[in-house]
């Protein structure tokens, strides 16, 4: 390989590595600082949190929650939802617990069922638009298979200069023996 093509190859390789590392950081680094990552699947919180966003949520301090805060919670059906608190009501059976009336920003009315404080699993910190689509795609087939194939291709892509160099050195060695 010529010096120019090696430089171009190295720049392309470095660019790909940086992209892969940034994606890994976006997906996994938040967990090291106590953030959970969720993919937003509906438009109920638009425009503040767009469909397809990656949502980062921290473990909530239940005593500091107030109307206007955006929380992530579990529904009885096992779904995870992120909506804004509209009102907080006491739990008459447990003085340490409460209920939240929630509403999606894009929804006209509040949610039908109040959210018990025991079902609150996060408080929204920030979101990254569109990245949730990518994450959702690579977590399920066929996207999982595509991401594995891309990873294998990138590994081979990174080795090409070394492979070319080996063949070049071998060719040079063979040329020296023939003379």
N, C-alpha and C positions, 0 to 999 in steps of 0.2 A: 504494500500500500504506500502511496506517496504521502509526504508530510501533510499536504493540504487535505487529502481525503481522510487521513488519521485525525486531523484537527476537527473536521466536520463531523466525523464519526463520534469523537469524544464529546463534542458539544451536544449532539443529538442524544447520545447515551445519558449524559448528565441531565439533560432536560427531562428525559423519561424517568430517571431515578428520582428527581426532585418532585415530579408530579405524583409518582407512586408514594413517596414518603409523605407528602402533604395530605394525600387522601388517607393514609394510615393514621396520621396525626389527628385529622378531623374526626375519624371514626373511633379511635381507641384512646387517645391521650386524655380526653375529657374524663374518662373513668378513673384515671389516676388522681384527679383533683376533685372527685366526688360528683361528677356530672354524669347523668344517664342520657343516652341519645335515642330519640324517637323519630320516626318518619311520619310526617303529617300527611294523612291520606284524604282529607276532605277540605273544603273551602270554608268551613264554618268560622274560622278565625281571620279570614281575609278582611282587609288588606294587611293587617299587622303581621300575620303569619300565613304565608302563601301555601297552597297545596303543593306537595312535593318538597317541602323544606325539611331540613334536618333540624330538630328541636333539641336544645340542650336544657336539661332541667336538673336542679339541685334538690337534695333532700330538704323538704320544707321544715321550717320552724313553725309548727302549727300555731303557737301562741302569737306569732307576729302577722299572720295572714289577715288581710282586710279586703273590703270591697275594692275592686279594680285590679287586684293581683290575678295573674294568669297561673292556673294550676293544672297539673296533669293528674288524672284519677282513673281508678278502675270502676267499670260498670259491673253490675251483677252478672251480665252475660260474658264477662271476660274481656271485653273491649277496653282499650285505653283511649281516653279522651282528654283533650286540652281545651279548656274554656276559661272565661273570665268570671271571677266571683262578683256577683251582683249584691248579695246580701248574706249575712251570717246569722244563723238562728241557733239558740242553745238546744242541746239534747236534754230533754226533760227527765230522761232516765239515768243520765250520767253527766255530772257537772263538769267533768274534765273533757268532755267531747262536745261536738257541735255539728251542725249541718250547714252546707253552703248551697245557696241558690246560685246556679251558674248559667251562663249564656255565651254562645258563640258570638263574636263581634258581628258577623254577617247575618246572624239569625234575627228574626223579628221578635221572637218571644223567648223567655227563659226556658231552660230545660225542664221537662215534665217532673223529673224526680230530683229531690235534693241529694247532695253528695255528703255522705257521712265522713267525718274527719278521718276515720280509720281507713277510708278508701283513697285518701290523697297520697300519691306516691312521689309527687315532684312539684316544684315551683319553677316556671319557665325563667330561664336566664337570657338566652338569645336563640336566634334561629338563622340558618343559612339557606337561602332560597335555592330550589332546584336540586340540591345534592341528595335529597331523600329519594328522588326518582332513581338515581344511580345506585344508591345503597340497596333500595328495594329490588332492583334488577339483579344485582350481583349476589344477593342472598338466596335467590330462588332459581331453580332450573328454568330456562336454559342459560340465564345470565351467569349462574355459578360455573357452568361448563365453559362459557366464553371467557370468564375471568381467569380460570385455570389455564386455558389455552393461551391467553394473552400473557400470563405470567411465564409460561414455558417459552413462548416466543421471545419475550424480553430477555430471559436468561440466555437463550441462544444468540440473540442480537448483541448482547454484551460480550459474548465470546468470539464473535466473528473476527475481530482484528487479531486475536491470538491464534486462531485457526489459520488465518491467511499467513501470518508470520511463520508458523510452523512449516507450512508447505513451501514458503519462500526460502527458508533456511535449508530445508531438505533439498530443494531444487539446486540451491547454490552449492551444497555439499556434493551432490551428484555431478554437477558440472566440473568441480575441482578434481574429482576422482577420474574423470574421463580424459583429462588433458595430459 
